[in-house]
Amino acid sequence: MSTVDWIPNEITAAARHRTLQAGESLFCQGDQTYGIFAIVNGRVQMIRYDSHGRALVLFTAAEGELFAEAALFSESYHCDAMAATEAPVRIYTRPILLSLLRRDPTAAQKFIVLLAR
């Protein structure tokens, strides 16, 4: 199963799209959450900075991968997301996905399985 197979086609079709250039920020730690993301191609890094300002890469999302899943259940992003390459991303908005998880137990279970991996 792909990381986005659990999302129904009509929600994927309604997703917003954005193409990030290498080095461009998608969101910063503390920003209000608005959705989770899937990489169409390219790479996006999830980054935190230590007390000395050094970047710590927590995760690098690549083609077909979902990232920032915790944003569904948080009011703010916990790290920065920056494009490591040009990266078209699909944006699944928080209200639409939360509604899906509330009304569709099968989709909710598939999402939980994804998170558990």
C-alpha positions in Angstrom: 0.0 0.0 0.0 1.3 3.5 -0.9 1.2 6.1 1.8 -1.7 7.8 0.2 -3.8 4.7 -0.9 -6.1 5.2 2.0 -7.2 8.6 0.8 -10.3 8.3 -1.5 -9.9 9.6 -5.1 -12.4 12.5 -4.7 -10.3 13.9 -1.8 -7.0 13.4 -3.8 -8.6 15.2 -6.7 -9.6 18.1 -4.5 -6.2 18.4 -2.9 -4.2 21.6 -3.5 -0.9 21.6 -5.3 2.3 23.6 -4.8 5.7 23.3 -6.3 8.6 24.1 -4.0 11.9 25.2 -5.4 15.1 23.7 -3.7 15.7 25.6 -0.5 12.1 26.9 -0.3 10.2 26.5 3.0 6.8 24.9 3.1 6.2 25.7 6.7 8.1 26.6 9.9 8.0 25.3 13.4 5.2 27.1 15.3 3.2 27.9 12.1 -0.5 27.1 12.4 -1.3 23.7 10.8 -3.3 23.6 7.6 -2.7 20.2 6.3 -0.5 17.2 5.6 1.4 16.6 2.4 2.4 14.1 -0.2 5.5 14.3 -2.4 4.7 14.1 -6.1 8.4 13.9 -6.8 11.6 15.4 -5.4 12.4 15.5 -1.7 11.4 17.6 1.3 13.2 17.6 4.6 11.7 17.9 8.1 14.2 19.9 10.1 14.6 21.1 13.7 17.4 23.3 15.0 19.4 22.7 18.1 20.3 25.3 20.7 23.4 26.2 18.6 21.3 26.7 15.4 22.5 23.5 13.8 20.0 21.8 11.6 18.9 18.2 12.5 17.1 16.5 9.6 14.3 14.4 11.2 12.9 12.9 8.0 13.4 13.3 4.3 10.1 12.6 2.4 10.5 11.4 -1.2 8.2 10.6 -4.1 5.0 9.0 -3.0 5.5 9.6 0.7 3.2 11.4 3.1 4.7 13.8 5.7 3.6 16.1 8.6 0.9 13.6 9.6 1.0 14.9 13.2 -0.4 18.2 11.9 -3.8 16.6 11.8 -3.9 16.5 15.5 -1.9 19.6 16.4 -2.5 23.3 16.2 1.1 24.1 15.1 3.8 22.4 13.1 6.6 20.8 15.3 9.5 21.5 12.9 10.3 23.2 9.6 9.8 21.7 6.2 12.2 22.7 3.4 12.5 21.4 -0.1 15.8 19.6 -0.7 15.1 19.6 -4.4 12.4 21.0 -6.6 9.4 19.3 -5.1 5.8 19.4 -6.3 3.6 18.5 -3.3 -0.1 17.7 -2.9 -1.7 19.4 0.1 -4.5 17.5 1.9 -6.2 20.1 4.1 -6.8 19.3 7.8 -10.6 19.8 7.9 -11.2 17.5 4.9 -9.0 14.7 6.2 -10.3 14.9 9.8 -13.9 14.7 8.4 -12.9 11.6 6.3 -11.4 9.9 9.4 -14.5 10.6 11.4 -16.9 9.2 8.9 -14.9 6.4 7.2 -13.6 3.7 9.7 -11.8 1.8 6.9 -9.8 4.9 5.9 -9.2 5.7 9.6 -7.8 2.2 10.1 -5.6 2.3 7.0 -4.2 5.7 8.3 -3.5 4.2 11.7 -1.7 1.2 10.1 0.4 3.7 8.1 1.3 5.6 11.2 2.2 2.4 13.0 4.8 1.5 10.4 
